[in-house]
Amino acid sequence: MSQSNAKLPEQKNDKTGRDIGITLAIISGLVTVLVAVFGCLGTITAPGIQPFANWLFNRTPVPTSTDISPTATPVRGADPVTDTQDLSCTQNQNCPTSVDWANNCIAGYNWTVYSSSDFPQVPKDENECYSQPILDAFYTKDDGLYIFAQPRSLISSKDYGLFTPLPQSGKVSVTLDLDKMDNGQVWIGIFEEPDIDSKGVLLVAPPGDVRRQAFALKTMPSEGKIEVSRVFENSLGKYTLGFKLEYGSIIANVEGTSMTAMPFTSRTRWLYIGYRAKLYDPLDGTADIQALFTDLKIEE
């Protein structure tokens, strides 16, 4: 009995050794196979095998992140660089900022010049700033855009202004300081294209006493009708104007007072600032306007 009992542990150890040997052989074979497989795909280094080896022995797979948060691209109107102007200024470190009026610049990469009388060819300097005055009427002054339109011979009314693209939704606000308004109108509005003959919503300031200024909300193009008109008083002739851009409508406001919401479904939206000359007196030349736009803000 004692001899038989003495051999049992030895047999058990032999069996355990054989089991371990078989297990290691299997693992070695698997690794060999893996190396052969990955070898077909490229060179496999020890660090490359290590994550799989850890999983094989520990049976604990490396967690994989599933937190994917794509950034949504807002729908916008035309890009002022790619859709309306060339790229030369974006490569020039001396370019003015996008708030170009404060730098005594009306930037060609922000603004498209419009004239109903002809196709304007306005020269620009090395910083992409239009040569002033644009169309003999638009200047920069006091960190703003100044309209200084003087009488000249015209046989019919003409429109002059600047367009800049807008987001599809957001807010636009600006301060309008009126000094003189004779035989013309100041216009600020939203159009679907950089053309006043396209669909639009327009705030019109007609001639008269700038301290008791009327503002009319009008649909465009020209066959559109006046939706509402109100008179606002300011002893300095200074008024705040704005638009709320919604996906299906535009709401104009004057002095914080919202006007009728106008349906507007176009995805592209352009801000227009300008004036219409020669409206009433055929013997009185054209518009005599002095108006300053400042504090322009465009928010998405």
WOPE-V466907 format. One record per backbone hydrogen bond with DSSP energy under -0.5 kcal/mol. NH is the residue of the N-H (numbers start at 1). CO is the residue of the C=O. E is the energy in kcal/mol with one decimal. If there is no record, write none. Layout:
((NH CO E) (NH CO E))
//
This chain:
((5 1 -2.6) (6 2 -1.5) (7 3 -1.1) (7 4 -0.6) (8 4 -0.9) (9 5 -0.7) (11 7 -2.1) (12 8 -2.4) (13 9 -2.4) (14 10 -2.0) (15 11 -2.3) (16 12 -2.8) (17 13 -2.6) (18 14 -2.5) (19 15 -2.7) (20 16 -2.7) (21 17 -2.6) (22 18 -2.8) (23 19 -2.8) (24 20 -2.8) (25 21 -2.2) (26 22 -2.5) (27 23 -2.8) (28 24 -3.1) (29 25 -2.5) (30 26 -2.8) (31 27 -2.8) (32 28 -2.5) (33 29 -2.6) (34 30 -2.9) (35 31 -2.9) (36 32 -2.2) (37 33 -2.8) (38 34 -3.3) (39 35 -2.1) (40 36 -0.9) (40 37 -1.0) (41 37 -0.6) (41 38 -0.7) (42 38 -1.8) (45 43 -0.5) (49 45 -1.6) (50 46 -2.1) (51 47 -0.8) (53 49 -2.4) (54 50 -2.7) (55 51 -1.9) (56 52 -2.4) (57 53 -2.2) (58 54 -2.8) (59 55 -2.2) (68 66 -1.5) (69 67 -0.6) (72 70 -0.6) (74 72 -0.6) (76 74 -0.5) (77 166 -1.5) (83 79 -2.6) (84 79 -0.7) (85 81 -0.6) (91 87 -0.8) (91 88 -0.7) (92 89 -1.8) (93 91 -0.6) (95 92 -1.8) (96 127 -0.5) (100 98 -2.0) (102 99 -0.6) (103 100 -1.8) (104 101 -1.9) (105 100 -1.6) (107 105 -0.7) (108 128 -3.6) (110 107 -1.2) (111 107 -2.4) (112 163 -2.8) (114 161 -2.9) (116 159 -2.5) (120 118 -0.8) (122 120 -0.6) (123 121 -0.6) (125 129 -2.3) (128 125 -2.0) (130 106 -2.6) (131 123 -2.8) (133 138 -0.6) (134 138 -2.2) (136 133 -1.1) (137 134 -2.2) (138 134 -2.2) (139 137 -0.5) (139 146 -2.6) (141 144 -2.0) (144 141 -1.4) (145 293 -2.5) (146 139 -2.9) (146 144 -0.6) (147 291 -3.4) (148 137 -3.0) (148 146 -0.6) (149 289 -1.9) (150 148 -0.6) (158 277 -1.2) (160 275 -2.3) (161 114 -2.3) (162 273 -2.2) (163 112 -2.5) (164 271 -1.8) (166 269 -2.9) (168 75 -1.5) (170 245 -2.1) (171 299 -2.6) (172 243 -2.6) (173 297 -2.2) (174 241 -2.3) (175 294 -3.0) (176 239 -3.5) (177 175 -0.5) (177 292 -2.9) (178 176 -0.7) (178 237 -3.3) (179 290 -3.0) (180 290 -1.6) (182 288 -1.9) (185 276 -2.1) (186 205 -2.0) (187 274 -2.9) (188 203 -1.9) (189 272 -1.9) (190 201 -2.6) (191 270 -2.6) (192 199 -2.3) (195 193 -2.8) (198 195 -1.9) (200 220 -1.6) (201 190 -2.5) (202 218 -3.1) (203 188 -2.9) (204 202 -0.5) (204 216 -2.6) (205 186 -2.7) (206 204 -0.6) (208 181 -1.6) (210 208 -0.6) (212 209 -1.6) (213 210 -0.5) (213 232 -1.5) (215 230 -2.7) (216 204 -2.5) (217 228 -3.1) (218 202 -3.0) (218 216 -0.6) (219 225 -1.9) (220 200 -2.6) (224 221 -3.0) (227 217 -3.3) (228 217 -1.0) (230 215 -2.1) (232 213 -3.0) (234 211 -2.2) (237 234 -1.5) (239 176 -3.0) (241 174 -2.9) (242 253 -1.8) (243 172 -2.3) (244 251 -2.6) (245 170 -3.0) (245 243 -0.6) (246 244 -0.7) (246 249 -2.6) (250 262 -2.4) (251 244 -2.1) (252 250 -0.6) (252 260 -0.5) (253 242 -2.3) (254 257 -2.0) (255 240 -3.2) (257 254 -2.3) (258 256 -0.6) (259 252 -3.2) (262 250 -2.9) (264 248 -2.2) (269 166 -0.6) (270 191 -3.0) (271 164 -3.0) (272 189 -2.8) (273 162 -2.1) (274 187 -2.5) (275 160 -2.6) (276 185 -2.2) (277 158 -3.0) (278 183 -1.4) (282 280 -0.7) (284 281 -1.7) (288 182 -2.9) (289 149 -1.9) (289 287 -0.5) (290 180 -2.1) (291 147 -2.2) (292 177 -2.5) (293 145 -3.1) (294 175 -2.4) (294 292 -0.5) (297 173 -2.7) (299 171 -3.0))
//
